[in-house]
Amino acid sequence: MTTAMTTPGSSTKRVGFARAAATIGLLLGAAAVLLLAAGPFGWRFGWWSFRLAFTTLMPCAFYGGCAAIVVSVIAVAGSLGRRARGSVAEAVLGLVLGAIAAYFPWHASEMRGVYPPMHDITTDAANPPSFEFAAGMRVAEHGAGVAYPSDAAAMQQKYYPGIEPALLDVPPAQAFGRALAVVKAKGWTIVKTEPEDGVIDAYDRSLWFGFADDVAIRVSASGSGSRVDIRSGSRQGRGDFGVNAARVRGFLAALKQEK
């Protein structure tokens, strides 16, 4: 009977291989995370368009993260039982970084199939509040217009039904005050307020990329009370992952609770 034995030289080679793999996995994970972060930072500083971030940098971050995961798993397997705790820790860190870098692009890709390709939501499709206040900013940033998309009403009815104006049993002046209080509470950047016309214009930015969404609110008399309409639309892209619909619904819910 022959007993297989591991020679000191082969064991040293395996430990060396595990350490090298751990280092490579860590470097791949760190590079992937940097690529992932470069997208929004570069966009915010005007170095490149958001399209480059989504079509080039994020895919590269995803594949780099996947590579880091594979190499780090190999490093962990090669380090266990060989008194290479440093290599294990390094490999685990590379695994974590790779998972982070791969998850966000994957999640964004998955969300594209969940939400419709629309980015303009309003409570009044027949006469939506105007985005004229943001015309210059919309054109300067991405050539986006202020017109309400012709297909938005039908798509909203299909994918986001039940979004309707808020009818309040208070005079327009009081309704305007409530609407303005909600806008301030949500931290939106106010561009203009015209109490006499019942107009509040503002915008909000996303946390990661800093994408701007314009918000126009209109308060008008309705019988003995008031009607509050809102429109929320993105300046960039076609899809918004449901952000504008959630913003409109959140505003309407808060407005009804505001006293």
Helices and strands as residue ranges (DSSP letters): H 8-44, H 50-52, I 53-57, H 58-79, H 85-112, E 120-122, G 132-134, H 135-142, H 152-159, E 166-168, H 172-186, E 189-194, E 199-205, E 212-222, E 225-234, H 243-257
